[in-house]
């Protein structure tokens, strides 16, 4: 492996995180901002790609289960902490797999209606009795937005 978290990149006196992109269908542009700037990036996909950016390592894998991705990042890159910024499907998969310690949710003072994208896709929650309960740890206002810090509780009900 070309990159490893145990050999961090420093820029302007700050340690730069390894940026990991999970992109099954190679939909992200090679020129995306996530691949720019100091530090290294890891692009996980199911399809081979030619001509990746210089600071990007490409991994091709068909196993996208969140626990498998985390195990690979831990074993191959010595990563022990992960910040997930994802769409509803991937965020929901990490949450349903029990791999989320903390949720940081930002709410803007606006409503999108029924055509807006959902926050989480949770396939195992089909009725109120199966709901995922949260412990709210902190609520604060940042500009006009609200920031909610919550921890998932282990049991439903």
KEDRENSE-857359 format. One line per 4 residues: number of its first residue (from 0); their letters; for each residue x, y, z of N, C-alpha, C. Coordinates in Angstrom, 3 decimals, decimal comma. Layout:
BEGIN
NUM = A = X:Y:Z:X:Y:Z:X:Y:Z | ... $
# end
This chain:
BEGIN
0 = XXXX = 0,836:-1,190:0,000:0,000:0,000:0,000:0,881:1,253:0,000 | 0,560:2,209:-0,849:1,355:3,433:-0,940:1,155:4,337:0,258 | -0,034:4,346:0,839:-0,371:5,292:1,895:-0,669:4,557:3,181 | -0,410:5,204:4,287:-0,753:4,616:5,571:-0,957:5,719:6,594 $
4 = XXXX = -1,970:5,570:7,421:-2,242:6,562:8,460:-1,102:6,643:9,463 | -0,333:5,556:9,609:0,745:5,602:10,585:1,896:6,492:10,128 | 1,852:6,957:8,891:2,829:7,908:8,381:2,063:9,148:7,931 | 1,589:9,947:8,886:0,695:11,058:8,532:1,388:12,138:7,714 $
8 = XXXX = 0,590:12,850:6,972:1,060:13,989:6,192:0,824:15,244:7,017 | 1,835:16,080:7,083:1,723:17,344:7,807:1,775:18,482:6,805 | 0,950:19,493:7,005:0,957:20,683:6,155:0,645:21,883:7,023 | 1,483:22,890:6,953:1,320:24,105:7,753:1,186:23,794:9,237 $
12 = XXXX = 1,932:22,806:9,713:1,916:22,443:11,120:0,708:21,633:11,553 | -0,147:21,217:10,612:-1,348:20,454:10,955:-1,296:19,066:10,329 | -1,687:18,076:11,101:-1,749:16,713:10,582:-2,959:16,592:9,666 | -2,742:16,077:8,484:-3,807:15,944:7,499:-4,388:14,537:7,546 $
16 = XXXX = -5,710:14,423:7,590:-6,313:13,088:7,638:-6,247:12,390:6,288 | -6,327:11,076:6,326:-6,485:10,299:5,108:-7,942:10,459:4,693 | -8,180:10,952:3,490:-9,542:11,136:2,985:-9,919:9,886:2,196 | -11,009:9,254:2,592:-11,443:8,011:1,969:-12,767:8,270:1,253 $
20 = XXXX = -12,810:7,920:-0,020:-14,016:8,085:-0,829:-14,520:6,697:-1,214 | -15,769:6,394:-0,833:-16,418:5,152:-1,245:-17,304:5,499:-2,430 | -16,958:4,990:-3,596:-17,627:5,382:-4,839:-17,764:4,158:-5,732 | -18,844:3,420:-5,568:-19,042:2,170:-6,304:-18,974:2,326:-7,810 $
24 = XXXX = -19,563:3,375:-8,317:-19,745:3,512:-9,771:-18,819:4,534:-10,418 | -17,767:4,937:-9,727:-16,838:5,942:-10,258:-17,571:7,212:-10,706 | -18,460:7,693:-9,869:-19,238:8,880:-10,212:-18,544:10,174:-9,841 | -17,589:10,114:-8,950:-16,910:11,337:-8,515:-15,861:11,722:-9,563 $
28 = XXXX = -15,695:13,000:-9,745:-14,706:13,494:-10,696:-13,297:13,330:-10,130 | -12,355:13,029:-10,992:-10,952:12,950:-10,573:-10,440:14,298:-10,081 | -11,152:15,366:-10,436:-10,751:16,719:-10,046:-11,544:17,233:-8,849 | -12,288:16,352:-8,161:-13,106:16,751:-7,014:-12,240:17,351:-5,910 $
32 = XXXX = -12,820:18,262:-5,160:-12,079:18,951:-4,092:-11,534:18,002:-3,037 | -12,208:16,870:-2,826:-11,746:15,921:-1,810:-10,355:15,384:-2,152 | -9,995:15,383:-3,428:-8,686:14,903:-3,853:-7,641:16,019:-3,919 | -8,033:17,247:-3,667:-7,137:18,394:-3,767:-6,524:18,718:-2,402 $
36 = XXXX = -5,527:19,528:-2,412:-4,926:20,007:-1,169:-3,956:19,014:-0,567 | -3,443:19,360:0,602:-2,444:18,498:1,232:-3,074:17,213:1,753 | -2,254:16,205:1,888:-2,734:14,940:2,414:-2,946:13,925:1,315 | -3,382:12,762:1,731:-3,558:11,649:0,822:-5,022:11,257:0,770 $
40 = XXXX = -5,413:10,633:-0,321:-6,790:10,174:-0,496:-6,785:8,713:-0,927 | -7,798:8,022:-0,496:-8,008:6,634:-0,850:-9,375:6,557:-1,518 | -9,429:6,000:-2,710:-10,664:5,925:-3,497:-11,034:4,453:-3,598 | -12,108:4,047:-2,934:-12,586:2,676:-2,998:-13,702:2,601:-4,017 $
44 = XXXX = -13,589:1,661:-4,941:-14,566:1,511:-6,007:-14,690:0,038:-6,376 | -15,650:-0,286:-7,200:-15,793:-1,658:-7,699:-15,286:-1,782:-9,124 | -14,948:-0,666:-9,726:-14,530:-0,677:-11,131:-13,105:-0,133:-11,280 | -12,272:-0,836:-12,015:-10,919:-0,331:-12,248:-10,954:1,026:-12,946 $
48 = XXXX = -9,945:1,804:-12,730:-9,872:3,156:-13,270:-8,430:3,401:-13,687 | -8,250:4,146:-14,740:-6,896:4,509:-15,155:-6,685:5,984:-14,838 | -5,440:6,350:-14,684:-5,075:7,749:-14,516:-5,703:8,395:-13,279 | -5,419:7,834:-12,102:-5,903:8,452:-10,872:-5,017:9,643:-10,529 $
52 = XXXX = -5,546:10,616:-9,777:-4,713:11,747:-9,359:-3,488:11,262:-8,582 | -2,455:12,068:-8,547:-1,165:11,685:-7,979:-1,234:11,292:-6,505 | -2,020:11,987:-5,706:-2,066:11,725:-4,277:-3,214:10,779:-3,899 | -3,695:9,989:-4,850:-4,843:9,118:-4,627:-4,456:7,668:-4,875 $
56 = XXXX = -4,797:6,812:-3,919:-4,624:5,376:-4,111:-5,994:4,798:-4,435 | -6,062:3,960:-5,445:-7,308:3,346:-5,877:-7,352:1,907:-5,387 | -8,438:1,534:-4,718:-8,668:0,157:-4,298:-9,950:-0,341:-4,942 | -9,876:-1,461:-5,615:-11,049:-2,055:-6,259:-11,489:-3,233:-5,402 $
60 = XXXX = -12,748:-3,205:-4,957:-13,273:-4,243:-4,079:-14,779:-4,321:-4,258 | -15,325:-5,517:-4,242:-16,775:-5,698:-4,364:-17,455:-5,809:-3,006 | -16,691:-5,878:-1,921:-17,276:-6,049:-0,593:-17,428:-4,685:0,074 | -18,657:-4,192:0,096:-18,928:-2,840:0,585:-19,612:-2,815:1,942 $
64 = XXXX = -19,643:-3,930:2,634:-20,244:-3,916:3,968:-19,426:-2,983:4,849 | -20,095:-2,110:5,615:-19,361:-1,141:6,434:-18,322:-1,778:7,354 | -18,656:-2,912:7,965:-17,696:-3,549:8,872:-16,461:-4,017:8,113 | -16,621:-4,426:6,865:-15,495:-4,854:6,028:-14,617:-3,664:5,656 $
68 = XXXX = -15,258:-2,545:5,304:-14,505:-1,335:4,959:-13,695:-0,866:6,164 | -14,324:-0,837:7,349:-13,604:-0,396:8,550:-12,472:-1,356:8,900 | -12,700:-2,649:8,773:-11,644:-3,626:9,065:-10,462:-3,427:8,129 | -10,746:-3,168:6,875:-9,661:-2,952:5,906:-8,889:-1,664:6,216 $
72 = XXXX = -9,611:-0,589:6,564:-8,935:0,661:6,905:-8,070:0,492:8,157 | -8,549:-0,277:9,119:-7,774:-0,520:10,342:-6,546:-1,378:10,055 | -6,737:-2,466:9,323:-5,639:-3,401:9,075:-4,597:-2,845:8,109 | -5,051:-2,272:7,018:-4,127:-1,846:5,968:-3,594:-0,428:6,136 $
76 = XXXX = -4,312:0,408:6,890:-3,934:1,823:6,980:-3,798:2,313:8,410 | -3,933:1,414:9,395:-3,816:1,745:10,816:-4,768:2,856:11,244 | -5,917:2,930:10,609:-6,924:3,934:10,986:-7,738:3,408:12,157 | -7,900:4,243:13,173:-8,708:3,827:14,320:-9,844:4,802:14,611 $
80 = XXXX = -10,016:5,800:13,773:-11,095:6,769:13,937:-11,520:7,219:12,549 | -12,837:7,339:12,345:-13,354:7,671:11,032:-14,493:8,667:11,165 | -14,440:9,717:10,398:-15,535:10,673:10,282:-16,228:10,360:8,974 | -17,514:10,005:9,033:-18,269:9,630:7,846:-19,192:10,776:7,468 $
84 = XXXX = -18,996:11,295:6,284:-19,902:12,297:5,713:-20,472:11,632:4,475 | -21,756:11,252:4,549:-22,283:10,372:3,515:-23,723:10,702:3,169 | -24,172:10,091:2,098:-25,573:10,165:1,723:-26,403:9,264:2,619 | -27,698:9,254:2,391:-28,621:8,534:3,274:-28,376:7,026:3,287 $
88 = XXXX = -28,026:6,437:2,159:-27,833:4,983:2,094:-26,590:4,546:2,864 | -25,458:5,181:2,606:-24,219:4,797:3,278:-24,266:5,142:4,766 | -24,786:6,307:5,108:-24,905:6,691:6,518:-25,807:5,704:7,254 | -26,914:5,326:6,625:-27,818:4,357:7,233:-27,172:2,999:7,412 $
92 = XXXX = -26,360:2,574:6,449:-25,682:1,272:6,538:-24,704:1,248:7,709 | -23,948:2,320:7,907:-23,025:2,385:9,042:-23,792:2,364:10,356 | -24,894:3,095:10,428:-25,696:3,155:11,646:-26,333:1,802:11,952 | -26,921:1,162:10,942:-27,562:-0,139:11,155:-26,557:-1,226:11,514 $
96 = XXXX = -25,322:-1,089:11,081:-24,285:-2,062:11,417:-23,748:-1,855:12,830 | -24,235:-0,830:13,522:-23,784:-0,568:14,886:-22,387:0,015:14,949 | -21,961:0,707:13,896:-20,598:1,222:13,814:-20,506:2,722:14,072 | -21,592:3,333:14,531:-21,607:4,776:14,766:-21,578:5,043:16,266 $
100 = XXXX = -20,575:5,786:16,704:-20,462:6,177:18,112:-21,144:7,505:18,387 | -21,148:8,366:17,375:-21,628:9,729:17,584:-22,223:10,265:16,283 | -23,312:10,999:16,410:-23,948:11,639:15,255:-23,864:13,142:15,455 | -23,371:13,839:14,457:-23,359:15,295:14,464:-24,297:15,720:13,346 $
104 = XXXX = -25,385:16,355:13,720:-26,438:16,707:12,778:-26,582:18,222:12,740 | -26,562:18,780:11,561:-26,781:20,212:11,383:-28,138:20,408:10,731 | -28,939:21,291:11,295:-30,257:21,594:10,752:-30,307:23,067:10,353 | -30,641:23,300:9,112:-30,822:24,671:8,617:-32,277:25,082:8,852 $
108 = XXXX = -32,540:26,370:8,984:-33,908:26,823:9,217:-34,716:26,881:7,922 | -34,868:25,707:7,290:-35,652:25,619:6,064:-36,178:24,198:5,911 | -37,263:24,062:5,153:-37,862:22,754:4,895:-37,852:22,490:3,399 | -37,598:21,244:3,017:-37,503:20,901:1,603:-38,744:20,199:1,059 $
112 = XXXX = -39,559:19,612:1,913:-40,732:18,906:1,433:-40,431:17,473:1,061 | -41,417:16,787:0,498:-41,295:15,351:0,250:-40,340:14,990:-0,884 | -39,933:15,916:-1,707:-38,983:15,601:-2,780:-37,532:15,778:-2,352 | -37,297:16,296:-1,153:-35,939:16,453:-0,643:-35,335:15,105:-0,287 $
116 = XXXX = -34,025:15,022:-0,273:-33,342:13,774:0,072:-33,480:13,490:1,558 | -33,655:12,219:1,891:-33,781:11,811:3,279:-32,455:11,846:4,011 | -32,513:11,916:5,330:-31,321:11,947:6,163:-30,637:10,580:6,216 | -31,427:9,537:6,476:-30,886:8,191:6,625:-31,805:7,182:5,961 $
120 = XXXX = -31,226:6,196:5,318:-31,991:5,064:4,817:-31,767:3,926:5,793 | -32,797:3,628:6,587:-32,703:2,600:7,619:-33,684:1,479:7,281 | -33,176:0,434:6,679:-34,025:-0,658:6,202:-34,581:-1,518:7,319 | -33,919:-1,568:8,464:-34,376:-2,418:9,559:-35,428:-1,747:10,432 $
124 = XXXX = -35,684:-0,488:10,205:-36,688:0,216:11,009:-37,950:0,354:10,176 | -38,914:-0,518:10,470:-40,151:-0,509:9,710:-41,368:-0,163:10,561 | -41,161:-0,015:11,872:-42,241:0,392:12,763:-41,646:1,073:13,988 | -42,478:1,782:14,702:-42,029:2,575:15,844:-41,309:1,735:16,891 $
128 = XXXX = -41,735:0,520:17,092:-41,105:-0,338:18,097:-39,639:-0,641:17,761 | -39,272:-0,553:16,500:-37,899:-0,836:16,065:-37,035:0,421:15,973 | -37,549:1,531:16,411:-36,840:2,804:16,242:-35,464:2,779:16,900 | -34,601:3,611:16,399:-33,272:3,790:16,968:-33,331:5,002:17,882 $
132 = XXXX = -33,082:4,760:19,137:-33,143:5,854:20,106:-31,771:6,516:20,221 | -31,801:7,812:20,446:-30,577:8,603:20,573:-30,538:9,283:21,934 | -29,338:9,508:22,402:-29,131:10,342:23,584:-28,555:11,662:23,086 | -29,326:12,727:23,252:-28,856:14,046:22,832:-27,841:14,525:23,865 $
136 = XXXX = -26,636:14,823:23,416:-25,566:15,274:24,313:-25,407:16,788:24,316 | -25,717:17,402:23,164:-25,490:18,854:23,074:-26,320:19,419:21,929 | -26,880:20,597:22,148:-27,563:21,348:21,100:-26,994:22,754:21,141 | -26,545:23,243:19,998:-25,989:24,600:19,958:-26,363:25,250:18,633 $
140 = XXXX = -26,311:26,558:18,632:-26,604:27,294:17,411:-25,298:27,766:16,804 | -25,158:27,530:15,502:-23,982:27,972:14,762:-24,506:28,825:13,620 | -24,346:30,124:13,746:-24,961:31,026:12,785:-26,464:30,868:12,888 | -27,101:30,606:11,774:-28,550:30,382:11,783:-28,910:28,906:11,899 $
144 = XXXX = -27,916:28,021:11,839:-28,151:26,587:11,895:-28,104:26,074:13,336 | -28,681:24,892:13,532:-28,638:24,204:14,818:-27,750:22,978:14,667 | -26,862:22,780:15,640:-25,982:21,613:15,661:-26,428:20,718:16,804 | -26,694:19,449:16,473:-27,119:18,476:17,481:-26,060:17,387:17,541 $
148 = XXXX = -25,573:17,137:18,742:-24,603:16,069:18,981:-25,347:14,968:19,741 | -25,414:13,760:19,161:-26,164:12,669:19,771:-25,387:11,368:19,693 | -25,710:10,457:20,606:-25,115:9,127:20,607:-26,226:8,101:20,474 | -26,069:7,127:19,593:-27,086:6,063:19,478:-27,092:5,237:20,767 $
152 = XXXX = -28,285:4,867:21,214:-28,409:3,987:22,370:-28,436:2,551:21,890 | -27,998:1,638:22,712:-27,827:0,254:22,311:-29,135:-0,487:22,048 | -30,202:-0,103:22,724:-31,447:-0,851:22,566:-32,557:0,016:22,047 | -33,501:-0,606:21,363:-34,694:0,102:20,886:-35,753:0,056:21,971 $
156 = X = -36,789:0,902:21,781:-37,909:0,851:22,706:-38,103:2,073:23,508 $
# end
